[in-house]
Amino acid sequence: MDHHISTPPPGTSEAEIDRAIAAAVANAAFDGIVIEPDEQALIRRSQRGQISHPEFLRLAEELAVTKAKAAKHDGRGDDA
């Protein structure tokens, strides 16, 4: 299932962005995926146009790597 949120058109309100993110979070949860608050904040920055899509992808990867390292350190990773 694709959980991609495209960049909204200029003039999109905060309420519309919030609704789109809430829908994506609910859709992901239905598939057993949790989108945590820090991940939602990154999505929100992208949706507001505060960061470019390539920057979003770079930051998302950094966040995922950081979380994976923390999980492994805490004994929650796949190698635990």
N, C-alpha and C positions, 0 to 999 in steps of 0.2 A: 504494500500500500504506500502510495506517495503522499508524504505529509508536507510537501513543499508549499510555502506561502509566497506568492509572487509579490513584487513591490507594488503597493497601491498607487493609483494615479495621484498627481498633485492635488492638494486640497482635501485629501482624505482626513476625516476627523479622528481625534484620539479615541472616541467611542467606537468608531468603525474599526480601527486597528485593534482595540481591546476585544471586540466581538470576533474578529478574524482569528486572533490568537487563542481566545477561549475555545472557538470551534476546533482549531487545530489540536489544542491540548486534549479536548474531549475525544476527538477522533483517534489520536495517538493512544490515549488511555484505553479505548475500546480494543486496540490491538495489543494491549499490555505494555505500552511504552509510556514512561513518565518523562514529561518535559518539566524540568525543575525551574524554580524562580530565576536563577542566574541565566539559564538557557532562554527563558522567556524574555528576559531583559535584553539579551543579545538580539533576539528576533525583533523586539520592539525598536531597538536602535536602527536596525536595517529597514524596518517598515516606515520609520520616520524620515528615512533618507539621510541619517546621520553618518552612515558608513556605506561604502560601495559593496556590491555583491562579492567581489573577490576578497575584500577586507572581512566581510561577514564569514566567508568560508574559512579564511585563515584563522580568525578568532574562534570560530566554532571548533576547528581542529585542535587549536591550542587548549581550549577548555576541555575537550574530550580526552586529550593526552594527559592533562593535569589530573582529571578525575580518575582515569585509569590507573595512573601511578599511585594516587592516594588510596584507591581501592585495593591495589596489590599490596601496598604497605600495610594497610589495615587488615589484610588477610581476607579480603572480599573478592579478589581477582580470580580469574580462571585458573591460575597456577597455585592457588591456595589449597 
